[in-house]
């Protein structure tokens, strides 16, 4: 009789506990079932195919090299290159705009090089121990020699006349770089202002601030004048004019991707011939088309 009473009391206690915990148990199980059902319903069924790594790298490269381009521009370029890709995919693989520099110094300088010209003079001794002065004008855009002239006494009036002759066939630049030589007097500066050119003299004793024309003068000396004895002003003028034609039309430049300032054409067919320049000091190589 005693054990029957104990078993009955135990059953009553367990049933009471279960009945009290049953609502909470049902809610927890329902939430778990809901999460499992929704996870199964929203699982990935493949989605868009992954694009090739090369194409993804090209998209990142385009966005880095063209910081002003958005996804439509890059998408248009890719379509022209034969890639079939959606614009939203292009947006996904583009670099964030904060990681793309607007422009570098090289781009900034290239965009302004066409508006800059530089001038300088070099002293040349003659056979009779006279000193001649050669005026050199250079454009920064294609590193072309614009004008050369020779005198034995450079004055401000003569230099002003040379500036006028330099920019008769080509439009004047926005800025003109020069040194602080005393020969660039009031007449010269007034002529430059009248032509709408902004005169920019360099700091005294700072030839590196006009480095392009200084490099040109060094090339003229190393490649021409160091190998020629100048007789007089007319002789120096002929030599410099011949070198200027060679420099502009034939001589290749590192800064121009091994091209000449006047864009020398590539010749692929024909027999190779050479043409002496400056009496054989230099040669121009070209191809004669086959007959």
C-alpha positions in Angstrom: 0.0 0.0 0.0 2.8 2.4 0.8 4.6 1.9 -2.5 1.4 2.5 -4.4 1.0 5.8 -2.7 4.6 6.8 -3.5 4.3 5.8 -7.2 1.0 7.7 -7.6 2.5 10.8 -6.0 5.6 10.7 -8.3 3.4 10.4 -11.4 1.3 13.3 -10.3 4.4 15.4 -9.8 5.9 14.6 -13.2 2.7 15.3 -15.0 2.4 18.6 -13.3 6.0 19.6 -14.3 5.4 18.5 -17.9 2.2 20.4 -18.1 3.8 23.5 -16.8 6.8 23.3 -19.3 4.8 22.2 -22.3 3.9 25.7 -23.7 7.6 26.8 -23.5 8.7 23.6 -25.1 6.2 23.9 -28.0 7.3 27.5 -28.7 11.0 26.7 -28.8 10.4 23.8 -31.1 8.2 25.9 -33.4 10.9 28.6 -33.7 13.5 26.0 -34.5 11.3 24.5 -37.2 10.6 27.9 -38.6 14.3 28.7 -38.9 15.0 25.4 -40.5 12.2 25.8 -43.0 13.2 29.4 -44.0 16.9 28.3 -44.3 15.9 25.6 -46.7 13.6 27.9 -48.7 16.2 30.7 -49.1 19.2 28.4 -49.8 21.4 29.3 -52.8 20.4 27.6 -56.0 23.5 28.5 -57.9 23.0 32.2 -58.7 25.1 34.0 -61.2 28.2 32.1 -62.5 31.5 33.4 -61.2 33.4 35.5 -63.7 37.0 34.7 -64.7 39.8 36.0 -62.6 41.3 37.8 -65.6 38.1 39.7 -66.2 37.8 40.6 -62.6 41.4 41.9 -62.6 40.7 43.9 -65.8 37.7 45.6 -64.1 39.8 46.5 -61.1 42.6 47.8 -63.5 40.1 49.9 -65.4 38.7 51.4 -62.3 42.2 52.2 -61.0 43.5 53.7 -64.2 40.3 55.7 -64.9 39.3 57.2 -61.5 36.6 59.4 -63.2 34.8 56.4 -64.7 31.8 54.8 -63.2 30.3 51.3 -63.8 28.5 52.3 -67.0 31.7 53.6 -68.7 33.7 50.5 -67.7 30.8 48.2 -68.7 30.7 49.9 -72.1 34.4 49.4 -72.6 34.1 45.7 -71.7 31.3 45.3 -74.2 33.5 46.8 -76.9 36.2 44.3 -75.9 33.8 41.4 -76.5 33.1 40.5 -72.8 29.5 39.5 -71.9 29.0 40.7 -68.3 26.3 42.7 -66.5 26.8 46.2 -65.2 26.0 45.1 -61.7 28.8 42.6 -61.9 31.1 45.4 -62.9 30.0 47.4 -59.9 30.8 44.5 -57.7 34.4 44.1 -58.8 35.3 47.8 -59.1 37.7 49.4 -56.6 36.1 51.6 -54.1 36.3 55.3 -55.1 38.2 56.2 -52.1 41.0 53.8 -53.2 41.3 55.4 -56.6 43.6 58.4 -56.9 42.2 61.2 -59.1 45.5 61.6 -61.0 49.2 61.3 -60.5 51.9 63.8 -61.2 52.7 62.2 -64.5 49.2 62.7 -65.7 49.1 66.3 -64.4 52.4 67.2 -66.1 51.4 65.6 -69.4 48.2 67.6 -69.5 50.1 70.9 -69.1 53.2 70.1 -71.1 51.7 71.3 -74.4 51.2 74.8 -72.9 54.8 75.3 -71.8 57.8 76.4 -73.8 61.3 77.0 -72.7 64.2 79.1 -74.0 67.9 79.4 -73.3 71.2 80.4 -74.9 74.4 78.6 -75.2 77.9 80.1 -75.8 80.0 78.6 -78.7 83.6 79.5 -79.4 84.8 79.9 -83.0 88.0 79.1 -84.7 89.1 82.7 -84.3 88.4 82.6 -80.5 85.2 84.7 -80.8 82.2 83.9 -78.8 78.8 83.3 -80.4 75.5 82.9 -78.7 72.8 80.5 -79.9 69.2 81.0 -79.0 67.2 77.8 -78.5 63.4 77.5 -78.1 61.8 74.2 -77.1 58.2 73.1 -76.6 57.6 70.7 -73.7 54.7 68.9 -75.4 56.7 66.8 -77.9 60.2 68.1 -77.0 60.5 69.7 -80.4 63.0 72.5 -81.2 60.9 75.4 -82.4 63.6 77.9 -83.3 67.4 78.4 -83.4 69.3 81.6 -84.2 72.8 82.9 -83.7 74.3 86.3 -82.7 77.5 87.6 -81.3 75.8 90.1 -79.0 72.4 89.1 -77.6 70.3 92.1 -76.6 66.8 92.4 -75.2 65.5 93.8 -78.6 67.1 90.9 -80.5 65.7 88.3 -78.0 62.2 89.9 -78.4 62.5 89.6 -82.1 63.4 85.9 -81.7 60.3 85.3 -79.6 58.2 86.8 -82.3 59.8 84.6 -85.0 59.5 81.5 -82.8 55.7 81.7 -82.5 54.7 83.0 -86.0 53.9 79.5 -87.3 52.9 77.9 -84.0 50.4 79.3 -81.4 52.2 80.9 -78.4 52.3 78.9 -75.2 50.7 79.8 -72.0 53.9 79.8 -70.0 57.5 80.6 -71.0 60.4 79.3 -68.9 63.7 81.0 -69.0 66.7 81.9 -66.7 67.5 85.2 -65.1 70.1 86.3 -67.7 70.4 90.1 -67.8 69.8 90.0 -71.6 66.1 89.4 -71.0 65.5 93.1 -70.5 62.4 95.3 -70.4 61.9 95.2 -74.2 61.8 91.4 -74.1 59.4 91.2 -71.2 57.1 93.7 -72.8 57.0 91.7 -76.0 56.2 88.5 -74.1 53.3 90.1 -72.3 52.0 91.6 -75.5 51.8 88.1 -77.0 49.7 86.9 -74.0 52.5 84.7 -72.6 53.1 84.3 -68.9 56.8 84.9 -68.3 58.2 82.5 -65.7 61.9 83.1 -64.9 63.6 80.5 -62.8 65.2 81.0 -59.4 68.8 82.2 -59.7 71.4 79.4 -59.8 68.7 76.8 -60.3 69.1 75.3 -63.8 67.2 72.2 -62.8 64.0 74.3 -62.9 64.4 74.5 -66.7 65.6 71.0 -67.1 64.2 70.1 -70.5 66.0 72.9 -72.4 69.1 72.3 -70.3 69.1 68.7 -71.3 68.6 69.7 -74.9 71.7 72.0 -74.8 73.7 69.1 -73.3 72.6 66.9 -76.2 73.5 69.6 -78.8 77.0 69.8 -77.3 77.6 66.1 -76.9 76.1 65.0 -80.2 77.1 68.0 -82.4 79.2 70.9 -81.2 81.8 68.9 -79.4 82.7 67.3 -82.8 82.7 70.4 -85.0 85.0 73.5 -85.2 82.8 76.5 -85.8 84.1 79.0 -88.3 81.6 81.9 -88.0 78.0 82.7 -87.2 76.7 81.5 -90.6 78.5 78.2 -90.1 77.0 77.8 -86.6 73.6 78.6 -87.9 73.8 75.9 -90.6 75.0 73.3 -88.2 72.3 74.0 -85.6 69.6 74.1 -88.2 70.8 70.7 -89.5 70.8 69.3 -86.0 67.4 70.7 -85.3 65.9 68.9 -88.3 67.6 65.7 -87.3 66.4 66.1 -83.7 62.8 66.8 -84.6 62.4 64.3 -87.5 64.8 61.4 -87.0 66.2 61.2 -83.4 64.3 58.9 -81.1 63.6 60.0 -77.5 63.1 58.0 -74.3 60.4 60.5 -73.1 58.4 59.9 -76.3 58.5 56.1 -76.1 61.3 55.9 -78.6 59.6 58.2 -81.1 60.7 61.4 -82.8 59.1 64.8 -81.9 57.5 64.9 -85.3 56.2 61.3 -85.0 58.5 59.1 -87.2 56.5 56.4 -89.0 57.4 52.7 -88.6 58.7 51.1 -91.8 58.4 47.3 -92.0 59.0 46.5 -95.7 61.8 47.2 -98.1 65.5 47.4 -98.2 67.3 49.3 -95.4 69.3 52.3 -96.5 71.1 55.0 -94.5 71.3 58.8 -95.0 74.3 60.7 -93.5 73.4 63.7 -91.4 75.9 66.4 -90.4 78.5 65.0 -92.7 78.1 61.5 -91.4 78.1 62.4 -87.7 74.7 60.8 -87.5 72.6 58.7 -89.9 69.0 58.3 -90.6 67.9 54.7 -91.4 64.9 54.0 -93.6 63.4 51.4 -95.9 63.0 51.8 -99.6 59.7 50.2 -100.7 60.2 47.2 -103.0 59.7 47.9 -106.7 
